[in-house]
Amino acid sequence: MGSLSEPAFEVHEHKPFGIQFLECIRKKRISYKTYQIIVLIVTFFAYASYHAARKTTSIVKSTLDPQSSELGLKLYPWRITYLSQPEERRRFSSRLGEGWAPFNGLDGTSLLGELDLAFLSVYAIGMYFSGHIGDRMNLRIFLTIGMVGTGIFTSLFGFGYWANIHNFYYFLIMQMLAGLFQSTGWPSVVAVVGNWFGKRKRGLIMGIWNAHTSIGNISGSLIAAAMLRHGWGWSFVVPGFLIGFVGVVIFLILPVNPESVGVDRNEDDEVNSPRKSGEEVTQPLLRPNFESKDTAVGFIQAWKIPGVAPFALCLFFSKLVAYTFLYWLPFYLSHTAIDGKYLSNDSAGNMSTLFDVGGVIGGILAGHISDRLGARAITAASFMYCAIPALFFYRSYGHVSLNINIALMFITGMFVNGPYALITTAVSADLGTHSSLKGNSRALATVTAIIDGTGSVGAAIGPLMTGYISAKSWSAVFTMLMGAALVAGLLLTRLVVAEVTEKIAESNSQASSRTSTPSVDV
């Protein structure tokens, strides 16, 4: 008995201060279920604050470069072609004194586009390193550093307002550093949630939990827009302070895994029965071995885990489609006649949030369906294939009426963001605890970073390509998106075949077990 109590006391000494304080007040230990609730709530608000800080720049663009908003110049320099008509050029020149230098000049749109590209590029590259580091240190500390760092550099971008800074490279460096610290978030929160929830219920739980992305985008938009009247600097400082504050909460209360707080795992999160077939290629079975190794998994070794490469490449194309809508949907809505009328910029921005709402529903459905089927690849591929006709109908009939546009946008968001949410959450957590790791549980952050980092490269490329292609034809843009959705689904073909084969084998096995008389062949 003495030998069993010593480790529990030692673990207790490493509990977060906030957890120790709660137990002191309650005068009893916190239950496993309570810890799960704490993890879901705290990580939900943590990543929502990441997205709130990330969304700020897109809201402030029209203030920094007001003429681009008036003339339809969004994000990229080739939109300068809209100035070909003399009256538009005169209107543009009359607005050059407004905004914030250097973004209010003729190359303002180009400079803002460079900020976006720099942020996404550093974010994608930093993701790989963040996962590697996250598996080698305490995720609570790592996440706190990332959130506080994000808050500091987001606020420093806004500090340029009061310091009267007009040097482009100052804002570029702030965005790049903010992107670097932002990359710490996703691998960390997925790893923590994956530590507390087993594969059996992970898809549905993480599908609901993934709503933090949309909540963060919406709250970030509302906060930034409300602060603009007081000066655009506040639109950065307030979200920066918010994420820094949540980072402190993370440090005080987040339990990284059950072992760190000395509780026994729930029976629902214990080892599932091993697969009989297809395990070498299908998405993994959660088989944690709690006598795990202390050595973190290397970057190359993580790539070799069965399923990581195809899901990472699938997310590349899935996120390409999703982020193209994120950056370009408001522009598309304001420059496409719907029932013969054009929406204002504000109305288009508000209406575009319905795409995110559809994405929330899609993420929950994808998670629930994959749990019931026990087949992540089949679910993700099916959603990607369904996204193809959804994109086609939205482009072809979205202009007929406002109600039809809203309905088709919602459906498109559901099928586009459903597999994106599933892969970045449940699939990443599954792969990070694959049986091929032989009990090494320190791979969650690395695997999550590889998958989402690869997807983030697609997230940077999609909007960039859209800027070039949309100048000629929006139909060509949707053709590109449909092609990307098709490729995303095809990349999972090998995994889908393995899962289907396994389901057939399981069905045959169950049918055989129901047969009461054994077969005797002569």
GIVENWO-V286174 format. One record per pair of residues at least 24 apart in sequence whose C-alpha atoms are under 7 Angstrom apart, sorted by the first residue. I is the first residue (numbers start at 1). J is the second residue. Records with the same first field share a line. If there is no record, write none. Layout:
I->J ; J
//
This chain:
8->262
11->260 ; 261 ; 262
12->261 ; 262
14->260
15->260 ; 261
16->252 ; 253 ; 254 ; 255
17->252 ; 253
18->252 ; 253
19->253
32->263 ; 266
36->196
39->193 ; 254 ; 255
40->209
42->250 ; 254
43->189
44->209 ; 212
45->212
46->246
47->185 ; 212
48->212 ; 213 ; 215 ; 216
49->216 ; 242 ; 243
50->182 ; 243
51->213 ; 216 ; 217
52->216 ; 217 ; 219 ; 220 ; 239
53->220 ; 239 ; 240
55->217 ; 220 ; 221
56->220 ; 221 ; 224 ; 235 ; 236
59->221 ; 224 ; 225
60->232
63->99
64->99 ; 100 ; 103 ; 104
65->99 ; 100 ; 103 ; 104 ; 108
66->99
67->92 ; 95
68->109
73->109
74->109
75->109 ; 110 ; 112 ; 113
76->109 ; 110 ; 113 ; 467
77->107 ; 109 ; 110
101->166
102->166 ; 167 ; 168
115->172 ; 175
117->460
118->176
119->175 ; 176 ; 179
120->179 ; 460
121->457 ; 460
122->176 ; 179 ; 180
123->179 ; 180 ; 182 ; 183
124->453 ; 456 ; 457
125->453
126->180 ; 183
127->183 ; 184 ; 449 ; 453
128->449 ; 450 ; 453
130->183 ; 184 ; 449
131->187 ; 445 ; 446 ; 448 ; 449
132->299 ; 445 ; 446
134->188 ; 445
135->296 ; 442 ; 443 ; 445 ; 446
136->296
139->188 ; 256
140->250 ; 251 ; 254 ; 256
141->251
143->184 ; 185 ; 188
144->247 ; 248 ; 250 ; 251
146->181 ; 182 ; 184 ; 185
147->243 ; 244 ; 247
148->243 ; 244 ; 247
149->181
150->178 ; 181 ; 182 ; 240
151->240 ; 241 ; 243 ; 244
152->240
153->177 ; 178
154->178 ; 236 ; 237 ; 240
155->236 ; 237 ; 240
157->236
158->233 ; 234 ; 236 ; 237
159->233
161->233
187->445 ; 448 ; 449
188->445
190->425 ; 429
191->429 ; 444 ; 445
192->256 ; 257
194->429
195->257
196->257 ; 258
197->269
198->268 ; 269 ; 270 ; 286
199->286 ; 430
200->371
201->371
202->426
203->367 ; 368 ; 370 ; 371 ; 426
204->364 ; 367 ; 368 ; 371
206->425 ; 426
207->363 ; 364 ; 367 ; 421 ; 422
208->364
210->421
211->360
214->356
277->502
278->498 ; 499 ; 502
280->306
281->306 ; 307 ; 495 ; 498
282->307 ; 495 ; 498 ; 499
283->307 ; 376 ; 377 ; 431
284->430 ; 431 ; 434 ; 435
285->430 ; 434 ; 435
286->430 ; 433 ; 434
287->433 ; 434 ; 435
288->433 ; 439 ; 441
289->439
290->439
291->439
292->439 ; 440 ; 441
293->439 ; 440
296->442 ; 443
297->442 ; 443
299->446
302->446 ; 447
305->436
308->431 ; 451
310->491 ; 492
311->451 ; 492
312->450 ; 451 ; 454 ; 455
313->454
314->488 ; 489 ; 491
315->420 ; 455
316->454 ; 455 ; 456 ; 457 ; 458
317->458 ; 484 ; 485 ; 488
318->420 ; 485 ; 488
319->420 ; 455 ; 456 ; 458 ; 459
320->458 ; 459 ; 461 ; 462
321->462 ; 481 ; 484
322->416 ; 417
323->459 ; 462 ; 463
324->462 ; 463
327->463
337->399
338->399 ; 400 ; 401 ; 402
339->399 ; 400 ; 401 ; 402
354->410
355->409 ; 410 ; 413
356->413
358->410 ; 411 ; 413 ; 414
359->413 ; 414 ; 417 ; 418
361->414
362->414 ; 415 ; 417 ; 418
363->417 ; 418 ; 419 ; 421 ; 422
366->418 ; 419 ; 422
367->422
375->499
376->427
377->492 ; 495 ; 496
378->496
380->419
381->489 ; 492
383->415 ; 418 ; 419
384->415 ; 416 ; 419 ; 485 ; 486 ; 488 ; 489
385->485 ; 486 ; 489
386->415
387->412 ; 415 ; 416 ; 485
388->482 ; 485
391->478 ; 482
424->452
//
